[in-house]
Amino acid sequence: MEYSIGSGSGAINIDKSVTSGRDQGQSTLRSPSTFATYIQWLYNHALAYKDTHPGTTYSANDLVLQYLRQPTYAGVNWENAAGPILTFWVEYIDQQPTQRIFGFVSPRTGRYIHVSHFAAALHGMIHQNGWPADEGTVGIGDMTGWAGDLVQSFGDWIVAKRADPSLSDSYAFGRTWIARKGGHSDHDFDEDVDAAIIAAASLANPSAPVSDVINASYAQPDDYGAWYTRFLQTRFGGSTTTAYDAALDTFDSLDPGVVAYREGVLGSYLGVQPRPWEFTPADLANLAQAWTDILSAKIAGTE
């Protein structure tokens, strides 16, 4: 079964049976305003659930993000990073006569935003209280978003090297794959950017309904390049040098939580951890530089 975006020769068909690997198929293509209505509905139900279940210790904001990120972003690793998911709450919402929204079109890029991936990154960053004070390093919150996806790009490099041991240019590979292919698509990149910006706004005003914070963010008139500039400013203090340092720390960090998350991503993605002879420190630096240069290109509007 297909749904169309647009009309005439410019229409794009979306096969409902084709999934992203995260969602169980897209129920339909949604606009940002439709998603805004949906998450406000979800937040109102979270308040009602807490009223009728007085023993619930989670905030309404937690409940909203729990529902949006499940069922894919659950399990032990995600519980450690973003907190557990209350099964009874999920069952309560699933019984309501409202169709779940799995995604919508970004008002800035025109690309599809997968709600579960976006919400998982957002919940992780909020749950971990953002990122380290040293913006050139990474924390577990980063690993639930942009840094975790960068680790997947490293996994793609290892897969490519195993298939063709003659490959040597990890920078060119990163520029070809990051925000394009494999485990780190353009959708992932955009969702990570959105999550970081919105997490910062939510942490600055934690009593505000997360639905209001999300909706206010998507209502901002920033254009394509300005939104990526906001990400650079919000997460890295406006410095591409700091962004590169943090990207490299994604691979080098010895923080126990980051190490565990990184190994978990690579273990699930590759089956086995990369072997020491399969990569060099230069490969990691090249991938970090490629990610930073892609961000710079998006700010400039050239990618």
N, C-alpha and C positions, 0 to 999 in steps of 0.2 A: 504494500500500500504506500502511495507517495503523497507528499504535500509539496506545494510549489511556493517559492519565493518570487515575487514579481509576476509579470505577465508577458505574453508574447514571446519574441525571440530571446528576451533577456531573462526569462524565467529559469529558475534553478529547481530541480526536483530533488526531494529528500526522501529516500527510501526508509520507511519506518522500521523495517527489519534490520537495517544497518545500524549498529551501535558503535559508540566511541571506545568501548572497552571499559567504560566506567558506568554508564547508565544503561538501563534495560530498554534502549530505544527511545527516540524522542516522541513524546505524545503529539506534539505539534510545535510549530515555530512560533515563539512568543515575542512580543515587543517588550521593551523595558518597562513601559507603563503597566502592562499586564502582570509582569513579575512583581512590580511594586505593590500592586493590589494583593497579589498572592502572599507575599511575605508579611504584609500588614495583617492579613487574615490569619496567618500562622502565628504571629505574635499575639494577637487577641486570643487565640485558642490556648496559647501557652499560659496567659494570665488566667483564663478560665480553668485550665487544668490545675494550676497551683491552688486556686480557690477551692476546688473540689477534692484536692488531694493535699491536705495541709502538711503532710510529712515530706513533701517534695523539697529537697534542699537546693536543687538547681535553680538558677535564675531563669526568668523567661527568655533572656537572650541566649543562655546556654541551650535551652530546649529548642529554640528556633534553629540554631546552628547544628545541633545534634541531628535533627530531622533532615536538614538539607544535605548533610554530608553522608548519611547512611544510604544503602547498606555497604557500599564499597569501602569507604574510609572508616572502618571499624576495626575490631581485632585488638590484640595486645599492644602492638607497636603504636597504633593510633590512639589507643586509650592512654598510653604513657605520654604521648605528645600533645593531644588535644582534649583528653578527658574521656570518660566512658559515655555510653549512650544508654539512656533509660528506655528499656524495651517497652514498658507499659505505656509510655508517652507516645512512642512510635505507633503502637497498636491503636491507641486512641485516635490519632490523626488519620491513620489508614481507614478507620471506620467512618470518617466524615465524608459527606457527598460532594467533595471537591476534587477535581482531577489534579494530580501532582504536576508541577512544572519542572522539567528537567533542564531547561535552558532557555536562553533568549539571545537576541542579536545585540551586540555591543553598539551603543549609540555613537561610539568614537571610531571604531575600526571596521564595523560592519561584519565582524567575525562572530561565530557562535560562542557563547559563554556557557560552559558546562557547569551547572549550578553545584553539583556535588564536589567537583575539584576545587572550584572557587571557595565554597563554604568550608571545605576541609582546611585549606590554607589559611583562611580568615580565622577559623576557630582555633587552629594551632597557634597562630601569632598572638591572638588575644589571650589564650590560655597560658601561654609562656610569657605574657606581659611584654610582648614586642620582641626586641632584639638587644644584643649587648650594648652597653654604653660606648664601647669602642666600636664604632661603625665599620671598621675594617676587619672585624671578625664576625663569625656567625654563631648563632645559638640554635636551639631546637626549634624555636618558632620559625626561623628561616628555612630549616630543613623540611618543614611541612609545606613550604611554598617554593619560591624561586630556587633556593639552594638544593632542595631535594630533586627538582627537575634537572638541575645542572649535573647532579650526580648520575642521573639516568643518561644524560648525554655522554658522560664518561663510560657508562655501561655500553652505550651504542658503539663507542670507539673500540672498546675491547672486543665486542662481537665482530666488528669489521676487521680488526687485526687478526682475529682467529680465523676468519674466512679468507683473508688475504694478508699473510705475514709481510708482504713487501710494502704495505702501506707505511708511510713515514711522516706525512705532513698532517699532524694533528690540528694545526691551526686551520688549514683549508677544510679539513673534515668538520671542525666545529662551526665554521662559517656556513657550511653547506647543510648541516644537520640541526643545529640549535635553532629553536623557534621555527622549524620547518618539518622535520621528520622524526621517526623513531619515538623515543619516550619523552620528547620535549618539543611538542608541536607549537605552532603559532597560537593555538587556543590556550595551551598551558601557559605560555609566556604572558599573554594578556590577563589570564585569570590570576596569575601570581602577582602581577603589577596591581591589579584592582584590589586584591586581598591585602597587600601591604599598605596601600594608601587608606583603605577603609578601616583596617585594624588600628592604624595610628589615630584616626579620627574617633574611633570607638573607645580606645584607651584614654584619650584626652577627655572624654565625657562618658564614663562607664555607666552612669545612671540612665542615659538615653536609650530608648528602644533601638536595638540593632537594626530593626526594619527601617526606622527613620534615618539612621546613619547611612545605610546602604542606599536608600532612595535619594537622600540629599546628595550623595556622591554621584550617582548616575544622572542627576538633574543638572550638575555643573556643566557649564558650556565649554569646558576645555576641548580644544581640538586634538587631533592625533598626536602631534609632537609635544604639545603642552602637557598631556597626561603622562607621558613617559618622563618628561622633565620633572613633573611633580613626584614621580616615583624616585628618581635620582635624588631629589632634594629631601624627600621624606625618609628614605632608608639610608642614604649614603652622604647626607649633608651637602649634596650638590656636586660632589667630586667624583669624576670617573676614576681617579687614582684609588680613592677609597673603595669604589665599587669593584675594581680589579682585585684589591687586597682581600676583600670579603669573598669574592669568587674563588680566589686561590685558597683561602682559609677553609672553604667548603671541602677541599680535598686534604688539607694539611692539619686541620684542627685536631688537638688531642683532648678536647673536652669530652668526658666520658659519654655524655648524652648524645653529642653530635657523632662521635665514633660509632655508637650503637645504632643510631638511626642510619648513618651512611652505610654501615655493613648490612643492615636490614634491607635497605633499598637494593644494594648490589646483589645480595644473596637471593632475593626474590626475583630480581630481574635477570641475573645471569645463571643462577643455580649454584654457582661456586664463586668465591671471592676472586678478584683479579690476582694473577700470580705476579710476583715481583718482576719477572723478566718480560711481562707483557706490556709494560709502560715505563716511561722515564719521568723524572721531575719536569723535564722540558715539555712533555706531553700535557701534564697538568697545567703548567703555566700557559701553554698555548690555548687550551680549552678555556681557561679563565679569561684570557685576552680576547678570544673569539666572542665569548658571551658579552664582555664589556663593549666590544666594538659593535656588536649587534644592537645593544641598548643605545649606544651613541647614534647609530644609523637611524633607529626608530625616532629618537629625539629630533634628528635633522629631517625626518620625513622621507628618507631615501630608501627605507625598507619597510 
